[in-house]
Each structure stands twice: as C-alpha cells, then as structure tokens.
Amino acid sequence: MNNAPGIRVRPSIESLQVEYRKGNKKPLEDVMRAWKGIKELPPDDPNSFFMIGGFHGEPFRGAGWGSASYWGGYCNHGNVLFPTWHRAYLLRLEQALQSIPGCEHVMLPYWDETSEESLTKGIPWALTDPDFELDGVKIPNPLTSFTFNRAIKDHINGDDPNYSKPLPYVTVRYPLSGLVGTPEDQAATKAHNDKFPNANENVMLLNRNIVDWLTSYIVVKGKVVPTNVKSLFERCLDAPNYTLFSNTSSAAQWNDNVPEGTIPVVSLEEPHNNIHLAVGGFDVPSYNRSPIPGANGDMGENDTAGLDPIFYFHHCFIDRVFWLWQKRHGFTQHLDVIAEYPGTNSVDGQGPTPGTVPNSWLTLESPLDPFKKSENGKERAYTSLDCINIEEQLGYTYGPGSLENLPKLSLAAMTVPAGNSSKVVRVSGLNRAPIAGSFLVSAYVNIDGKRQLLGTHAVLSRWSVQSCANCQTHLEVRAFFPLNQFTESAVEGAQYEVEVHTRDGVRHQTQPASSPVTQAVAGAAAQAAPKLFRLEVR
C-alpha cells in the first residue's frame, strides 16, 4: 500500500493472522510483545496498561472519585466528543505500545467487525486464544484479559461498592461475570462462573453471541429484514452531518423530529454500544437460543471497559469507520458541530468529566483530557481540531477492510421507498437513572401471530447514575425502530412490543395504546403497571 511519507498503517488483526499462518509471524508477534510489555509495567508508569486503561473509567478521579454526580472517567459518551476523544485515546495507547523496546514500529490493529470472518466466526483468534508462542516460549495471550496489578476501591457507593476490584482480579467476557465488589457479589459471581469451567467452550459461546449480534435478521412475508449490528454500521455511514453521526444524544433528537417519509439516522455510537454489550454480557434478545443471565463482562460497562485489551481493537475499528465516514462525506479537513444542540453539553449522556464544568457547551475546541501535545515548546490538551485528519495531523491511516465499497450516498438512502411503511416504532421517556448498569431496549412486531425482533438499542451505562445530580435532566433514553423495510400492507394491523433488558430482568410494554400496558420481570407473570416509557408507532 502506497502512503505519503511518514504515514503508517493500522492493519486489521485478521490480516496479521493471515500473515502469521503463512509464516510471516513477526508482525503479530511484535503486537503481542508490545502488549505484554505495557501490561507488565508498574501501575504508576505513564505507559502502563493500568494507567492508560484507567483513563476511560475507573479508577475514578477528580470530583467523580467519590461522587456519582460527576463521571470519574475521562471518556466522552453521548456527546459530540465521542469520536475524537477516543481517537486521541487510541493514539496514546499506540504510543505506549511503541515505547516497548523492539516495538517502535508497532501500530494498533483493528478488529474488522463487519468482515466475513467476523460475520461467520466471531472474534479473531488472536484476541481469544488462551496462549501464544513468543520467542519460542508459550505465554498467556496478552490480548485475552488483564490481571490487575493494583486494586481499585469504590468510594461512591458506600455499602454496595459495585466498582471495587480487589486483587487478584482478571477481566472477563461473556458468558462470565466480573462483579466482585462485595462479598455478596463475589459469592454470586463464583456460583455463576462455576457453571462455565471450560475456557474453550466459553470462547465458543462468546463467538456464537457475537455472530448472532452481527448477523441477526427476520423474515416477514418472504422478505429478509436485517436486524443486526452490521446493518447499523452500514447505516451510520449515511448520517448527513458530524453532529448526528457522532453520538446517540444528537441522533435521538434528530429522529424525534424527522419528517415523515425520512428514515431515522444511526449514529456511530449506536453499533459501538451493541458490540460493547455483546462482548460484555448481553445476548441478542429472543434470538434462537436461551439467554445466559448473570453474565457481567467488563466490556459491558463504561466503568471497566477500558481495562479489557479487546476494547482497543474494537475502538480502532470504530475510529476506522469514523475515517470512512469522513472520506465519504468530504469531512477530512474540517468538522462542524451544531451549536447548543442535544449532545453538545457536558452533561449530555453521562455527566461532566474531570476538570469539565457542568452544563458547559462542547465544541471542537473543548479539551480532550488527559491527552497532551507539545506546541511551541509548551504542553497543551489535544482538542478535536487536532484530530480531524488522521493522515496529515496524526500520521496514520488504515489498511484494507470491510465497508469500503458501499454504494455512494444518495437521497434515496434517506427516503422510505414507495409502497413501504414510513412509520417508526418510537420509545421515549425511559429514565435510566434507577437502572443499574447497561441495558437493552428491544422492539418486536407481531404479524400473522408471529412475534419477531425488530431491533435492539444498546445503552452503555454506569452502575451508579441515580444520584447524578448534574445529569438528571439528561437521563432520558429514546430509541427508534423504523419500519421502512416493510411494505405498508405487511405491517397493517400489526401489534408492537418493547422490552427493556436490564441486569435484573426484563420489563415489557405493548402497543397499540388501547391495549393493556403490562410490566413483567423475567420469570414472573405479567401484571398491570404504570407505563415505564412512552411507546408510539407513527
């Protein structure tokens, strides 16, 4: 691949695996060497994985150290800094990898989540195999998990410290649980994990879950309708501007007011959230097999996601999709933010990060703390303006992969085809404050007596948001499930249902509004209850 001088390539991890199998082992070996190196550094070393992994969420700092009124991590979610903050984050992690002797040339690979291999096999083996041979010695694969080298203490939740991670703690993925903050958590987690003693079988379960999330579909009156994450990645590339593309809060506001006949937009953050929850503990609702309750992997919560190595391979793909969107829409030299739009306030989506004033407006000049760059002999925080063109400003680009040859954007891509339904299943008014941890909002359609999944909206959240005084008015979850793939006749007279899948069970409501509204917890009989959220089809 020809690139301008000084531009280095982030390859897919799949391409490194192919080279490894062909006998060219050094590229993948050096990635493993670099990761092994940063994980072994003391926790206070600025290049250690514990230090950099902790920038995303816990261990908390600033006002969020002991108060859920603030977000104690530096990550930005649910606002316009989501793509650019994570772009700077990956650059910092990559610099740490390059600090390991002999690894100066290493680039962070991406997991090509919509590649044919991922669609059929799940996660690349380099991220899941338990062992790897490095320099003739079999070592634990440094990409499968992270063994904490310092305990983390939860100072927020008093007698119920969900965030605490005492030593020795090792990060886990679906189908396992990593809740160990209290003796009760530890007992429940041990009982759950004892059901899954075989590591190889656990990887098979994880990969099967990933494939389900990436490829799920339904068939209605002979037509295949995709309900999967791959289709969400494809749709996000059609988002018309950066504000809507960048985050779920802005996209939700747009979709709430979208003109009839226009297909709702999908933000980059939406399929990103789905993959987090797929790796971190949630099944595709009602998709051909029984769910595994009690799975609580680290990728499934903002608090701990950054301490699982797979996070960075996932986010490298997210950054690549960001770059593909930029090239597709002509935004490689500049980005525009719609001023004072939902998704542009420091409390939108999460709560203010350390050093950020509550209820302040976010712009392309907002600091992307804690990432610093030198300028004229002085150090200052990166801003989004420093991270727009990855090739010219940051010196890297991406190797070949999926999603590159999609049809060019057209007005037709945003318009409901003639004869198809322009209606949208709309969920609003769902307060996430009392919901502990991440959760799913799933919509179903009942046609000809058959109940089928329309789609799933993943909410990547925190264990403690109820006391977040700075974000109480920004905790409404809205989800949109367009019916544009159905003909009007196919959904005429159909009934719609929505389920909220939390760590504690499932809650359920039906539409049309004239039908009884019910609420149920998994395993219990449905009973009349107040509405948990608004459910409309219009």
C-alpha positions in Angstrom: 0.0 0.0 0.0 1.4 3.4 -1.0 1.1 6.1 1.5 2.6 9.6 1.9 6.0 9.7 3.7 5.6 9.3 7.4 2.1 7.8 7.3 2.0 4.4 9.0 -0.8 1.8 8.6 -3.0 0.3 11.2 -3.8 -3.1 9.7 -6.7 -5.4 10.6 -5.8 -8.1 13.2 -7.3 -10.5 10.7 -4.6 -9.6 8.1 -1.9 -10.2 10.7 -3.4 -13.6 11.4 -3.3 -14.5 7.7 0.4 -13.4 7.5 1.2 -15.4 10.7 -0.4 -18.6 9.2 1.7 -18.0 6.1 4.9 -18.0 8.1 5.4 -14.2 8.4 5.0 -14.3 12.2 6.9 -11.1 13.2 4.1 -8.5 12.7 1.7 -10.3 15.0 4.4 -11.4 17.4 5.5 -7.7 17.8 1.9 -6.7 18.6 1.9 -9.4 21.3 5.3 -8.3 22.6 4.2 -4.7 22.9 1.0 -5.6 24.7 2.9 -7.9 27.0 5.3 -5.1 27.7 2.8 -2.4 28.7 0.8 -4.8 30.9 3.9 -5.7 32.9 4.9 -2.1 33.6 4.3 -0.8 37.2 0.8 0.7 37.6 2.2 4.2 38.1 4.3 4.2 34.9 2.7 6.6 32.4 2.9 3.9 29.7 1.5 1.1 31.8 -1.8 -0.5 30.7 -3.2 0.0 34.1 -2.6 3.7 33.8 -3.9 4.2 30.3 -6.7 1.7 30.6 -7.9 3.6 33.6 -8.3 6.8 31.7 -11.6 5.6 30.3 -13.4 4.9 33.5 -12.2 3.5 36.9 -10.1 4.1 38.9 -12.1 7.4 39.2 -10.5 10.7 39.7 -11.5 14.4 40.1 -14.9 15.2 41.5 -16.1 11.7 40.3 -13.7 10.0 42.8 -16.3 10.0 45.5 -19.4 11.4 43.9 -21.8 9.9 41.3 -22.8 13.5 40.5 -19.8 13.5 38.2 -18.3 11.0 35.8 -15.0 10.0 37.3 -13.5 8.7 34.0 -12.2 10.9 31.1 -14.2 9.2 28.3 -16.9 11.0 26.4 -20.1 9.2 25.5 -23.5 10.6 24.4 -21.9 13.8 23.1 -20.1 15.2 20.1 -16.6 14.5 21.5 -17.2 10.7 21.4 -15.3 10.0 18.1 -12.5 12.5 18.6 -11.8 11.7 22.3 -11.5 8.0 21.5 -9.3 8.9 18.5 -6.9 10.7 20.8 -7.1 7.8 23.3 -6.1 5.2 20.8 -3.1 7.4 19.8 -2.0 7.5 23.4 -2.3 3.7 23.8 -0.4 3.2 20.5 2.4 5.5 21.7 2.7 3.3 24.8 2.9 0.2 22.7 5.7 1.8 20.7 7.6 2.6 23.9 8.4 -1.1 24.5 11.9 -2.0 23.2 11.8 -3.5 19.8 8.3 -2.4 19.2 8.9 1.2 17.9 7.2 0.3 14.6 4.1 -1.4 16.1 0.7 0.0 15.1 -2.6 -0.8 16.9 -4.5 -3.2 14.7 -8.3 -3.0 14.3 -10.8 -5.8 14.7 -12.7 -5.8 11.4 -16.1 -6.3 13.0 -18.0 -6.5 9.7 -15.6 -8.7 7.8 -16.7 -12.1 6.5 -14.6 -13.8 9.1 -16.3 -11.9 12.0 -19.7 -12.5 10.5 -19.1 -16.2 10.4 -16.7 -17.0 13.2 -16.9 -14.1 15.6 -13.9 -12.6 17.3 -10.4 -13.1 15.7 -8.5 -15.9 17.4 -5.6 -13.6 18.2 -7.9 -11.9 20.7 -9.3 -15.1 22.3 -6.7 -17.9 22.2 -5.5 -18.6 25.7 -1.8 -18.9 24.8 0.6 -17.5 22.3 4.1 -18.6 21.4 6.6 -15.7 21.6 10.3 -16.1 21.1 9.9 -19.9 21.3 8.1 -19.7 24.7 4.4 -20.3 25.2 2.9 -17.4 27.2 -0.6 -16.4 28.3 -2.1 -14.4 25.4 -1.8 -10.8 26.4 -4.9 -9.8 24.4 -7.4 -12.1 26.1 -7.6 -10.3 29.5 -5.8 -8.1 32.0 -4.7 -9.1 35.5 -4.9 -6.1 37.7 -1.6 -5.1 39.3 -3.4 -2.7 41.7 -6.7 -3.0 43.4 -9.5 -0.5 42.7 -11.6 0.9 45.6 -15.1 2.2 45.0 -15.6 5.5 47.0 -19.0 6.2 45.6 -21.5 3.5 46.7 -20.8 3.1 50.4 -22.1 -0.3 51.5 -22.6 -1.5 47.9 -19.3 -0.8 46.1 -20.0 -2.2 42.7 -16.9 -0.5 41.3 -14.4 -2.2 43.6 -11.9 -4.7 42.1 -9.8 -6.3 44.8 -6.7 -8.2 43.9 -6.3 -10.6 42.2 -8.8 -9.5 39.6 -8.8 -10.7 36.0 -11.1 -9.1 33.4 -13.7 -11.4 31.9 -16.0 -11.5 28.9 -19.4 -13.1 28.1 -20.5 -15.6 29.4 -18.6 -14.9 32.6 -19.2 -12.3 35.4 -16.8 -9.9 36.9 -18.8 -8.4 39.7 -16.7 -8.8 42.9 -17.2 -5.5 44.8 -19.0 -7.0 47.8 -19.0 -10.5 49.5 -22.4 -11.0 48.1 -21.2 -10.1 44.6 -18.3 -12.4 44.9 -20.5 -15.3 46.0 -22.9 -14.8 43.2 -20.1 -14.4 40.6 -18.4 -17.6 41.8 -21.7 -19.5 41.6 -22.3 -18.1 38.1 -18.7 -18.7 36.8 -18.6 -22.2 38.2 -21.2 -23.1 35.6 -18.7 -22.2 32.8 -15.5 -24.0 33.8 -14.2 -24.7 30.2 -12.3 -21.8 28.7 -12.6 -23.1 25.2 -16.3 -23.7 25.4 -16.6 -20.1 26.8 -14.9 -18.7 23.7 -17.3 -20.7 21.6 -20.3 -19.2 23.4 -18.8 -15.7 23.1 -18.2 -16.1 19.4 -21.7 -17.5 18.8 -23.1 -14.5 20.6 -21.0 -12.1 18.5 -22.1 -13.8 15.3 -25.8 -13.5 16.4 -25.4 -9.8 17.1 -23.7 -9.2 13.8 -26.0 -11.2 11.5 -29.5 -11.4 13.1 -32.4 -11.0 10.7 -36.1 -11.8 10.5 -38.3 -12.9 7.6 -41.7 -11.2 7.1 -43.9 -12.4 4.3 -41.0 -13.8 2.5 -38.7 -10.8 2.8 -35.5 -10.8 4.8 -35.2 -7.8 7.1 -31.8 -7.2 8.8 -31.9 -6.5 12.5 -28.2 -6.8 13.0 -25.2 -4.7 14.1 -23.6 -4.9 10.6 -26.6 -3.1 9.1 -26.3 -0.4 11.8 -22.6 0.2 10.9 -23.7 0.5 7.2 -26.5 2.9 8.1 -24.3 5.1 10.3 -22.1 5.9 7.2 -25.2 7.7 5.7 -25.6 10.1 8.6 -25.7 13.6 6.9 -23.5 15.6 9.3 -20.9 15.1 12.1 -23.2 16.1 15.0 -25.7 13.4 14.2 -23.0 10.8 13.2 -21.0 11.4 16.4 -23.4 10.3 19.2 -26.7 8.9 20.3 -28.0 12.0 22.0 -27.8 14.1 18.9 -29.2 11.4 16.7 -32.1 10.8 19.1 -33.1 14.5 18.9 -33.0 14.5 15.1 -35.0 11.2 14.9 -37.6 12.6 17.3 -38.4 15.3 14.7 -37.6 13.6 11.5 -40.1 14.4 8.7 -42.5 11.7 7.6 -41.0 9.6 4.9 -37.4 10.1 6.0 -35.5 7.2 7.5 -34.1 7.9 11.0 -30.3 8.3 11.2 -28.0 5.9 13.1 -25.0 7.4 14.9 -21.6 5.7 15.1 -22.1 5.3 18.8 -25.1 3.0 18.4 -23.4 0.0 16.8 -20.4 0.7 19.0 -22.6 0.2 22.1 -24.0 -3.0 20.7 -20.6 -4.6 20.4 -19.7 -3.5 23.9 -22.7 -5.3 25.3 -22.3 -8.3 23.1 -18.7 -8.9 24.4 -19.7 -7.8 27.9 -22.6 -9.9 28.7 -25.9 -9.5 26.7 -27.5 -11.9 24.3 -29.5 -10.9 21.3 -33.0 -10.9 22.8 -35.0 -14.0 21.8 -32.6 -14.9 19.1 -32.9 -18.7 18.6 -31.5 -19.8 22.0 -31.8 -19.3 25.7 -30.0 -16.3 27.2 -27.3 -16.5 29.9 -28.5 -14.4 32.8 -25.8 -13.2 35.2 -23.1 -12.6 32.5 -21.4 -9.3 33.6 -18.2 -8.9 31.5 -16.0 -5.8 31.8 -16.7 -4.6 28.3 -20.4 -4.2 29.2 -20.0 -1.2 31.5 -18.2 2.1 30.9 -16.6 1.8 34.3 -14.3 -1.1 33.4 -14.4 -1.5 29.6 -11.0 0.2 29.0 -9.3 -2.4 31.1 -10.0 -5.3 28.7 -7.5 -5.3 25.8 -10.2 -6.1 23.2 -11.6 -2.6 23.9 -8.8 -1.0 21.8 -9.2 -3.3 18.9 -12.9 -2.6 18.9 -12.4 1.1 19.1 -9.7 1.0 16.4 -12.5 -0.3 14.1 -14.8 2.5 15.4 -12.1 5.1 14.5 -11.7 3.5 11.1 -15.5 3.8 10.5 -15.2 7.4 11.6 -12.5 7.9 8.9 -14.6 6.1 6.3 -17.5 8.5 7.1 -15.2 11.5 6.8 -13.9 10.4 3.4 -17.4 9.5 2.2 -18.8 12.9 3.1 -15.8 15.2 2.4 -15.0 16.0 6.0 -11.3 15.0 6.1 -10.2 18.6 6.6 -12.9 20.0 8.9 -15.9 19.0 11.1 -18.9 21.0 12.0 -20.8 20.9 15.3 -24.4 22.2 15.5 -24.1 24.7 18.4 -26.2 24.1 21.5 -27.8 21.0 20.0 -28.5 18.0 22.2 -25.3 16.1 22.5 -23.2 19.3 22.8 -23.4 19.8 26.6 -21.0 18.4 29.2 -23.9 16.6 31.0 -25.4 15.0 27.9 -25.2 11.3 28.1 -23.0 10.8 31.2 -22.1 13.7 33.4 -19.1 16.0 33.3 -15.6 14.5 33.1 -12.8 15.6 35.5 -12.0 19.3 35.0 -15.1 20.0 32.9 -17.7 22.5 34.2 -21.2 21.1 34.5 -23.7 22.3 31.9 -20.9 23.8 29.7 -21.2 23.7 25.9 -18.9 21.3 24.0 -17.1 22.4 20.8 -14.3 21.3 18.6 -12.0 23.4 20.8 -13.0 21.6 24.0 -10.0 19.9 25.6 -9.7 16.1 25.2 -8.2 15.5 28.6 -6.0 13.9 29.7 -4.2 13.8 26.3 -1.5 16.4 25.8 0.6 17.5 22.9 3.6 19.8 22.6 3.2 23.1 20.7 5.9 25.8 20.6 7.7 24.2 23.5 4.6 24.1 25.7 2.2 21.3 26.5 -1.5 21.7 26.0 -4.5 19.4 25.8 -5.5 17.9 22.5 -8.7 19.2 21.0 -10.9 17.8 18.3 -9.3 20.3 15.9 -6.0 18.3 16.3 -7.7 15.0 15.4 -9.6 15.6 12.2 -7.2 14.4 9.5 -5.6 11.2 10.7 -3.1 11.1 7.9 -1.9 14.7 7.9 -2.3 15.5 11.6 -1.7 12.2 13.3 0.5 10.3 10.8 -1.5 7.1 10.4 -4.1 5.5 8.1 -6.0 2.2 7.9 -5.3 -0.9 5.9 -7.9 -2.5 3.7 -11.1 -3.9 5.3 -14.9 -4.1 5.1 -17.4 -1.3 4.5 -15.1 0.3 1.9 -17.2 -0.4 -1.2 -20.7 0.5 -0.1 -22.9 2.4 -2.6 -22.4 6.1 -2.6 -24.8 8.2 -0.5 -27.9 9.3 -2.2 -31.2 11.0 -1.2 -32.9 7.6 -1.8 -30.8 6.2 1.0 -32.6 8.5 3.5 -36.1 8.2 2.0 -38.6 5.5 2.5 -39.2 3.5 -0.7 -42.6 3.9 -2.4 -45.1 1.4 -1.0 -43.1 0.8 2.2 -44.1 1.9 5.6 -42.9 5.3 6.8 -43.9 4.6 10.4 -41.3 4.3 13.2 -41.6 2.5 16.5 -40.6 5.2 19.0 -39.6 4.6 22.6 -39.2 7.7 24.8 -39.4 8.8 28.4 -37.4 5.9 29.6 -35.4 7.1 32.7 -32.1 5.2 33.0 -31.4 6.7 36.5 -32.8 3.8 38.5 -31.3 1.2 36.2 -28.0 -0.3 37.5 -25.6 -0.8 34.6 -26.0 -1.1 30.9 -29.2 -2.4 29.3 -31.0 -3.1 26.1 -34.2 -1.7 24.6 -35.7 -4.2 22.1 -38.7 -3.8 19.8 -40.9 -6.6 18.4 -43.6 -6.8 15.8 -46.4 -9.3 15.8 -47.5 -10.2 12.3 -49.9 -13.1 11.5 -49.5 -14.4 15.0 -45.7 -14.5 14.8 -43.6 -12.3 17.2 -40.3 -11.2 15.7 -37.4 -8.9 16.8 -37.4 -5.6 15.0 -34.1 -4.4 16.5 -32.2 -3.7 19.7 -30.9 -0.4 21.0 -28.0 -0.9 23.4 -27.4 1.6 26.3 -23.8 1.5 27.5 -24.1 2.9 31.0 -22.7 3.1 34.6 -23.6 1.2 37.7 -24.5 4.4 39.5 -26.4 7.1 37.7 -29.4 7.6 40.1 -27.6 10.2 42.2 -26.0 12.0 39.3 -27.4 15.4 40.0 -25.6 17.1 37.1 -27.3 14.8 34.5 -30.8 14.1 35.9 -32.5 16.0 33.1 -30.3 14.3 30.5 -31.1 10.7 31.5 -34.0 10.0 29.1 -33.4 7.1 26.7 -35.0 7.3 23.3 -34.9 4.6 20.7 -36.2 4.4 17.2 -37.0 1.3 15.1 -38.0 2.3 11.5 -40.4 0.1 9.5 -39.2 1.2 6.1 -38.1 -2.3 5.1 -41.7 -3.5 5.4 -44.5 -2.8 2.9 -47.4 -0.9 4.3 -49.6 -3.9 3.8 -47.2 -6.2 5.6 -47.5 -4.2 8.9 -51.1 -3.2 8.6 -52.8 -4.2 11.8 -49.6 -5.4 13.4 -49.0 -5.1 17.1 -45.7 -3.9 18.6 -44.0 -4.6 21.9 -40.9 -3.3 23.6 -38.8 -4.9 26.2 -36.1 -3.4 28.4 -33.5 -6.0 29.3 -31.6 -5.0 32.5 -29.2 -6.8 34.7 -32.2 -7.5 37.0 -34.6 -8.9 34.4 -37.0 -7.9 31.6 -39.7 -5.2 31.5 -42.3 -5.2 28.9 -44.9 -2.9 27.2 -47.3 -3.3 24.3 -48.7 -1.1 21.6 -51.3 0.0 20.4 -52.1 2.3 23.3 -55.6 0.9 23.6 -54.1 -2.4 24.7 -53.4 -3.1 28.3 -50.0 -1.9 29.4 -48.1 -4.5 31.3 -44.8 -4.8 33.1 -43.0 -8.1 33.9 -39.8 -9.2 35.4 -38.2 -12.3 33.9 -39.8 -15.4 35.4 -42.8 -13.6 36.8 -46.3 -13.3 35.5 -47.2 -10.1 33.7 -49.3 -7.7 35.7 -50.9 -4.3 35.2 -48.4 -1.5 35.9 -47.8 2.2 35.2 -46.0 2.9 31.9 -42.3 2.7 32.1 -41.9 4.7 28.9 -43.8 6.0 26.0 -44.3 3.6 23.1 -45.7 5.1 19.9 -45.9 4.0 16.3 -46.2 6.9 14.0 
